[in-house]
Amino acid sequence: MNVLQQIGVLLIDTLFSLYIGAVIVRMLLGYAGANFYNPLSQFLVKITNPVLVPLRRFIPSIGKIDTAAIVLALGLTILKIILLSLVLTANVNIISIFFASIIDIIKVVIWVYIIALLLQAVMSWIGSAHGNHVAPLVHSLTTPILRPIRNIVPNIGALDLSPLVAILILNILLIIVESLRF
């Protein structure tokens, strides 16, 4: 791979991944019922609304699931993989790209939860400073994953092991999802 290809791959992968991540985080925060008046939520709304609002006219939500965001993330991931394929090999197989895109979306969702759980753990160690806008969003995001685990895994003294169990389960899911890639 020559220098121009490396630069192209870096730019395509970074820009698309950041925007796809923003769309997925917005979708997950909406699913979790997070406060959308939070400044970080407002940032996500402002950068994703120009594309999501027109899509929502054609793709309605299904319950709490923002299907327009899923379609957008899938479409952007397909476009990213096509562009990367063209930069690297000029070989595009649309069926394998579609399945690779679904796997990538699932991996991004898993990584969002892993990062949120790690952030929550770090914030619990250093304490929540007044005016921290990240803590309530991370708490809202992780609660749907931690609630069922907390029903099964008891606290040991004052130690909550549910985030550790959740991260372990999410890493196992990452291994399973990665094995589906062909």
N, C-alpha and C positions, 0 to 999 in steps of 0.2 A: 504494500500500500504506500503510495507516494504521499508527499506532504500535503498537497491539495486535497487528496481524499481524506486524510486524517483530519484536516481542518473542517471539511464538509461534514464528516461523521460527527465530530464534536459539536458543531453548531446545530445540526439537525437534531441529534439526540438530546442535547441540553435544552434547546428551546421547546421542542415538542414535549419532552418529559416534564418540564416545569409546568407547562400549561395543562397537560393531561392530569398531573398531580393536583393542580388547583381545582380542576373540575371534579375530580374524584373526592377530594377533601370536602368540597362544598356539598356534594351529594351525600356523603357520609354524615356530615354535620346536620343536614336537613333530616336525614333518616333518624338520627339520634335526638332530634328536637332541640338542638343547641340554640342559644340566643343569637339571633341574626342582627341584633343591634350592637354587638360587640365590635370594636374597631377592626379586629382581624377578620371577622365574618364579613364586615362591610367591604373590606379590601377584596376578599374572594368574590363577593357579589359583583363589585364594580368591574373586575377583570373578566368575569365569566358571563355576565349579563348580555353583552353585545352579541354573543353567539347563542346562548341558551334561550333567551326570550323569543327570538324568531322560531327556534326549533319547537318550543312548547306550544306554538299554535297548531302544529301538526302532530306532535307526539305528546299525548297527555300522560300525567303521572298515574301510576297504579298504586293506590293507597299512599303509603309514605315513601314509596320508591320513585325517585325522579328519573323516569325512563329517558327523558330528553338528555340528561347528563350522561347516562350510560351510552346512549347512541352516539353522542358527541365524543366521548372518550374513546369508544370503539372506532369511530371514523377517523379520529386524529391518530390513533395508534396504527391503524391500517395505512394511513398516508405516511406516517413516520417510517414504517417498515418498508413501504414501497420506495420512498426516497433513499433510504439507507441501502436498499438492494440495488437501486440504480447507480448510486455513487460507488458501491463496492464491486458489483458483478454485472450489472445490466441484465440480470436474470430475475424475472418476476413470475412467481407462481401464486396466483390469487387465492387458491384454496388453502395452501399452506400458510400464506400470509394472514388469512382470516383466522385460522386456528391459533397461529402464533400471537395474534392480536388479543384474542380472548384470554390466552394464558398470561400475556403481559398485563392485561387489566387486572386479572385476579391477583397476580404478584404485587402490583402496585397497591391494591387494597390491603393485602396482608402486610406489606411494608409500612403503610400508613398507620395501621394498628400497632405494629411493633414499635415504631418510632414514638407514637403517642404514649404507649405504656412506659417506654424508657424515660420520656420527658416527665411523665407523672411521677415516676420513681425518683428522679433527680429533684424535682420540685418538692417532693415530700421530705427529702433530706435537708434541703437548704431553706425550707420554709417558704410560704407564700407571701411575698411582699405586697403591701397595699397598692392597689392599682394594677396588679398583674392581669393582663388581658388574656394570657395564654392558658392559665390554670383552669378557668371555668370551661373553656372550649375543650381542653384535653379531658377534663372530667366528664363532660357530656359525651364525648366521642368514645371513651373507654367503658363507660357504665354498661352499655348493652352487652359487651363482651365479658366483663367481670362479674355481672350479677349472677348468671347461672353457675359460674365457677365458685363464687362465694357461697352458694347454696350447698355445694358439695365439699369444698375444702375449708375446714375450720381455721380460724385464726389460732396461731400458737402464741399465747400471751398477747402482747400488743403487736405482733408481727403478722401482717396480711400477706400470705403467700400466693394469693390469687393472681397478681400480675406476673409472677414467675411462672406459674402454671400456664397462664394465657400465652406468654411469650414462647414457652416450650411447645404448646399446641400449634401456635402460628408457624413456628419453624418447621414442625413436622408437616404442616400443610404446604409450606414452601417447597419442601423436598418432594412431596407427592405431585404438586402442580408442575414442578420443573421436570419430573420424570415423564410427564405427558407430552412434553415437547418432542417432536420427531425431526 
